[in-house]
Amino acid sequence: MSTAGSADLRAAVLAANRLIPQAGLAELTWGNVSGVDRDAGIYVIKPSGVAYQDLTADLLVPVDLETGQVVDGELKPSVDSETHRAFYLRWPSIGGVTHTHSTHAVAFAQAGRDVPVLGTTHADTFAGPIRVTRDLTADECAHDYEFNTARAIIELIGEEAEALANPAALAANHGPFTWAANPLKSVENAIVCEAVAEMALKTLSLNPAAAAPQWLLDRHFTRKHGAGAYYGNQLPEQRQP
């Protein structure tokens, strides 16, 4: 049984992982979520190969953020652990990472195509297309594959500001990775990623030349993000005293 990682972080990561099958984002165990505690220098991630219905907070695996080594317990972390770790090291403000093999997003990844911005549903969450990486080289696959998967995404996305504006990417021939300020929000971004990928496929089947005016897309993104955002309400219990 692992004890490292606060109870609150473990509860958040557990809830986020359980949301993956509920949202239809993965079959079997084809997905994982992590959450980071930067003060403690660790992140907590789903153990490799454990079914979602069997997952409990004490089974989550704490990993040292700097070394990538398990710091407590006997279970192995998700095979994608090094990908998560690379994102945390590169973008200090993110607090949760999700990886899934959701059908429509994977279709774009396997086709080597970005998910284009064709309407306001996409623009509400992402400032631009959900981009697909280059192919990894044979050497990158043979050595440090998972870390190199992250490196290709980081190479594609770039600086933290861009990562926050477009918190999703497709690993070529693999699938989507999403990130956010916390684990649950990273899964929500994965849900949106899959939904807009499905919408894009259906839209392009009806009209291969479909497009949307940039000013409309910009309006939808900025009304939810940035200093001028005005979407939503803060409930009384969420307000600071």
Rosetta blueprint (number, residue, H / E / L):
1 M L
2 S L
3 T L
4 A L
5 G L
6 S L
7 A H
8 D H
9 L H
10 R H
11 A H
12 A H
13 V H
14 L H
15 A H
16 A H
17 N H
18 R H
19 L H
20 I H
21 P H
22 Q H
23 A L
24 G L
25 L L
26 A L
27 E L
28 L L
29 T L
30 W L
31 G E
32 N E
33 V E
34 S E
35 G E
36 V E
37 D E
38 R L
39 D L
40 A L
41 G L
42 I E
43 Y E
44 V E
45 I E
46 K L
47 P E
48 S L
49 G L
50 V L
51 A L
52 Y H
53 Q H
54 D H
55 L L
56 T L
57 A H
58 D H
59 L H
60 L L
61 V E
62 P E
63 V E
64 D E
65 L L
66 E L
67 T L
68 G L
69 Q L
70 V E
71 V L
72 D L
73 G L
74 E L
75 L L
76 K L
77 P E
78 S L
79 V L
80 D L
81 S H
82 E H
83 T H
84 H H
85 R H
86 A H
87 F H
88 Y H
89 L H
90 R H
91 W L
92 P L
93 S L
94 I L
95 G L
96 G E
97 V E
98 T E
99 H E
100 T E
101 H L
102 S L
103 T H
104 H H
105 A H
106 V H
107 A H
108 F H
109 A H
110 Q H
111 A H
112 G L
113 R L
114 D L
115 V E
116 P L
117 V L
118 L L
119 G L
120 T H
121 T H
122 H H
123 A H
124 D L
125 T L
126 F L
127 A L
128 G L
129 P L
130 I E
131 R L
132 V E
133 T L
134 R L
135 D L
136 L L
137 T L
138 A H
139 D H
140 E H
141 C H
142 A H
143 H L
144 D L
145 Y H
146 E H
147 F H
148 N H
149 T H
150 A H
151 R H
152 A H
153 I H
154 I H
155 E H
156 L H
157 I H
158 G L
159 E L
160 E H
161 A H
162 E H
163 A H
164 L H
165 A H
166 N L
167 P L
168 A E
169 A E
170 L E
171 A E
172 A L
173 N L
174 H L
175 G E
176 P E
177 F E
178 T E
179 W E
180 A E
181 A L
182 N L
183 P H
184 L H
185 K H
186 S H
187 V H
188 E H
189 N H
190 A H
191 I H
192 V H
193 C H
194 E H
195 A H
196 V H
197 A H
198 E H
199 M H
200 A H
201 L H
202 K H
203 T H
204 L H
205 S H
206 L H
207 N L
208 P L
209 A L
210 A L
211 A L
212 A L
213 P L
214 Q H
215 W H
216 L H
217 L H
218 D H
219 R H
220 H H
221 F H
222 T H
223 R L
224 K L
225 H L
226 G L
227 A L
228 G L
229 A L
230 Y L
231 Y L
232 G L
233 N L
234 Q L
235 L L
236 P H
237 E H
238 Q H
239 R L
240 Q L
241 P L
